Amino acid sequence: MPWDERIKRRLKLRDLDILMTVVQSGSMGKAADRLSMFQPTISKSIADLEHTLGVRLLDRKPQGIEPTPYALALIGRTAAAFNELKQGVQEIDNLADPTSGELRIAGTEGVIAGLFPAVIERLSKQYPRFAFYVTQVSPDLPQYRGLRERDVELIVGRLRPLVTDDDLKVDILFDDPLVVAAGAQSRWANRRKIDLAELLDEPWVLPPPDKFIGALFADIFRSYGLDRPKNCVVCSSIHMNDALLATGRYLAIYSASRLQLSAKRLSIKVLPVKLPAQSSRVGIVTLKNRTLSPIAQLFIKNMREVVAALSNKKFRQ
C-alpha cells in the first residue's frame, strides 16, 4: 500500500502504541491490563489499524496472539519513531534548560575504560544534571542495530569491519596506536629500550586469537617473525588484564590512549618497545539521517578536546 494522505491521517500514535503493547504482552487481555483499558477498545484499535493498512497484523491462537510479518515490520519502524519523538521532547527540555538532559552512547571496552570517563568527568563538572547511559559493544559485533533503533546516538571505538552501510556515517576521531605495557613493579619497567623478541618467553595476557583485536596482536608478533607467546593467559576482559599486570609478572598490549588516561591509577607502565604501525583509527559512528541532540554534539566536542590534549602531551615511556 502506498504512503498517502489517507493513511497518514488515519494512523494514530495511540493505535501503534497499543499494537506494540499487545505483541509485547502476548495477548489482548494482558495488554488491556497494562494499559488500563477495556479489551474491546484494544480489539477495535487493532481492527482499525488492519483496516487502514489492508493487512492482517495479528494471528489469533488459543494460547494468545502472534504478530504477522506485517506487524513485525510496522513495530520495528514504530519503535524508532517513538524514540525520535522522545528525543524531540528531550530536546525541547534541553532548549528550555540546557544544563540538564540525558545521552545514550556505546563504545568498545577500551573506550569505555579510558576516553568516556575522561569526557564524562569534564561534562559532569559543568553540567551536573546530565545523565549518561553507556553500553559496551564488541569490535567484532558492533551493535549498529542500537543506532538504527535509536537506542544510542553514537558508537565510538576501534570498530571492525569497515563501516560501509549507506545509512551510517563514520568520523575518524583519532589514531590510537597499541603499546606494550607492564605493571609498575615489573622487572622490565625501568629498561630504556626493549626488543619485542626479548619478551616472547614472558607471561602475557592476550585476547582470543579468533577475535579482531586478537588477530591484530598476532599480526604485530608476525611482523617481527615471531609467534604468539606460548606462556599466556587468554581472555577478553580489560579488567583481568589490569589485575594480572598489577602482579608485576605479566605483560599485555594496550591502546595508548587508555594508558595515557589511566596508567597512573592502574600502576601500569608503557614499555619502550617499538611496534609496527597498526590499524589504529578510532571512529565515531552515527546515523546519516539523524540530527544529533545538543548533548551528543557537546559530548563529541569534548571528546575531540580530550584527544587533542593527549596528542599535545609527550607519552612518557
N, C-alpha and C positions, 0 to 999 in steps of 0.2 A: 504494500500500500504506500503511495507517495505521501511525503510530508506536505500537507496543505493546510489552509486556514481552518478547515473544518476540524481536522484532528488537533491542531494547535489550540483551538478554542475549547474542545471537549476534554482533552487530557487535563486532569486535575492532580495537583500535588498530593491531595488527601487520598485519592484513589491509589496512586502509586505507592504511597506510604503503607496503605492497607495491604496491597499486594505483597510488598516486601515482608510485612509482619506475618501474613498468612503463611508464606513459604518458610520463614524462619521458625514459626511455631509448629508447622506440620498439620494444622487443622484450623478451620474457621472458628470453631468453638474456643480454642486456646487463644487465637488472635483476638477474638471479641473480649475475652477476659483481660488480655494485656492492654488493649486499647480502651477498656471500659466502655464498650459499645454493645449494642444488641446484634446477635448473629444475623438476623435478616438484613441489617444495614451493611454488614460485611459482604454478604452474598450479593446484594444489589450493587455494591461498589465494584466487585469483580465482574459481574454481568455487564455493567456499563462499560468497563474497560474492554472486555471482549467484544462488545458490540461496536465500540468506537474503532478498534483495531482490526476487526474482522477475522480474528483468530482465537482459538481456544488457549487459555493461559494455564488452566489447572485441570488435571485429570482427577476425578473423584474416585477414591477407592475405599473399601471397607475400613482399612486401618488409618485413613486420613486422606490428605491430598498430595499430589506430586506435580511439581512445576513442569510444564512442557518446554521444549527448546525455545519457543517464543517468549515464555515468561522469563527464562534464564537470561536471554539476550536483553530483554527490557530491564530486568533488575540490575544487571551489570552497569548499564548506562544510567539508571536511576540513582544508584549509589554514588556515582561520580557527580551527577547533577546536584544531589543533596549536599555533597561535600563542597562543591563550588558555591552553593548558596550559603552554607555555613561559613565559608571563608569570606564571602561578601559581607555577611553580618559582622564578622570579626573585624574586617577592615573598616567598617563604619565605626565600630567601637574604637579602633585604633586612631581613626581620624579625630574622634571626639576626645580621646585620651591616648596620645601617642606613647605614654610611658607604661602602658600595660598591653598584654596580648599573649598569644601562645604560638609556638613554632614547632612543627613536626618535621624531623630530619632523620636521615640514615647515613651510616658510614661504615667502612671496614674497621676491623678491630684496632688496627694501628692508629687510625684517625681518631677513633673514639677514645683511645687511651692517651693520645698526645694533643692533637690540634684542637679537637672540640672542647676539652676542658679549659684550654687557654682562652678560647674565644668566648665561651660562656662566662668565665670569670670576669673578663673585661666588660661584657654587656650587663651582667647582673649587678655590677657596682653602679653603673649609670642608670640602669632600668631595673630596679629590684622587683618590680611586679611582672616581669617577663616570665613565662613558663616555657620550658623546653621539654619536648618528648623525643627521645633518641632511640632509634632502632639500629641494631647491628646487622650488617649484611656480609656475605662472603664474597671475595673476589671471584670465586668460581661460579656462584649463583646469585648475581646481583638482583635485588628484588625490584626490578623495573615495574612489576605489577603494582607495587605500592605507589609509585609515581602516577601510573595511569588511573588508578582508582582514587587518587588524591588522598591517600593515607599519609604520605610525606610530600614535602615540597621540593626536596633536593636530596641527592645522594652524593657523598664525597668519598673518594678512595682511589687506590690503585686498582682499577677495575678491568676485568677481562671477561669476555672478548671485547675487542674494539667496538664501541657503540656505533652502529650504522643505521639503526631504526629511524625511519622517516619522522616519527613523532618525538624523538628525543634530541636534546641539544647538549653538547659537551663543551665545557670551557676548561681549558687547562689552568690549574691553579698554581702549580709549581713543580719543579723537578726535585724528587726526594730520593737521593741515592741510598743504597744499602751500605752498612758498615759492620765490621766485626766488633763484638763487644764482650766484655768480661766483667765479673764482679770487682769492686774496688779492692778486694783482698786477694785477687788472683796474682799468681807469681809472674804473669805476663803484663800486669797493669803498669809497670814502670819502665818497660822497654821503649826505646825511641824508634826502633824500626823492626818490623817482623815480616817475614815472608809467609804467605798462606801455607806453604808446604810444611813449615815448622810446626804448624798447629794440627796437622792431619791426625795425629795419634792422640790428641787431647779429647776429653769428653765434650761432646757437643749436644745442644738441643736444636733439633731440626724439624721443620714442618713435614707432613706426609709427602712423599715423592710424587703421588698422583694428583696433588693439588697444584694450582697455578703458581703459588709462591714457592712451593717445594721444587717445582721444575726450574724456576728462576734461580734458586740456590744451587741446584745441581749444575746448571749452566756456568755458574761462577767457578765452581771447582773444575769443571771440564775444560774451561778456557785456559787453565794452567796445567792441563794434562793430569789432573788429579781425580780420583774417585771420591764419591761422598764419604765422609768419615764413617768408619765402622763402629767406633765407640760412641754411641749416641743414644739419646732419648728422643723418640719421635712423638710429637704432639702438635696440636694446632692452637694451643692456648698461650697467649702472651703472658698471662698471669703465672703459668708454670715456668715459662722462660725466666721471668723475673725471679721467682723463688729459687730456681736451680742456680742461676748466676750469682745470687746472693751468697751461696755457699763458698764461692771463690774457686770452685773446681771446673765449672762448665763454661763453655763459650757458646755464642749464638750470633746470628746476623739480625740486625735491627734496621729499621728505617732511620735515617739520620735525624729527621725532624723530631721523632719521638724522643730520642735521647737528648737532643738539644733542649727539649721542653721538660724532660722528666728525669734525666740521668742523675742529678744531684739527689733528688728524692728517693730514687731507687738504688743508690750506691752502685751504679753501673758506669763503667768507663769504656770509651771507644779506644780500640787498639790501633796502632799505626800500621795497618795492613792495607796495602794498595789493592783495590778490587777493580776489575774491568768495568767499563760502562755497562749499565743495565737499562732495562725499560723502567724508568723511574718517574714517569709523569703521573701526577695525581690530578684527577679531574673532578669537576662539578657537573653532575648530570641532572637536567631539568626537562620539563615538558616544553616543547616549542610553542604550543598553542595556549600556554597558561601564563598569565601575568603573575609574577611573584609578589607575595604580600610585602608590605613595608618592612616587617620584621625579618623576612627572609633576605631581602636586599641589604638590610643592615647587618645581618649575620655574615653574608658574603663579603661585604666591605671590610668587616673586622677580621675575617679570615685572611684576606689579602694583606691587611696591615700587619697581622701576626707573622705571616710568611715573609713579608718584606723585612721585618725586624730580624728574623732568623738569618736571612741571607746577608744582612749587614754585619752580623757577628762572626768573628773567626771561630770556627768549630774547634774547640780545644781537644786535642788528641790525648 
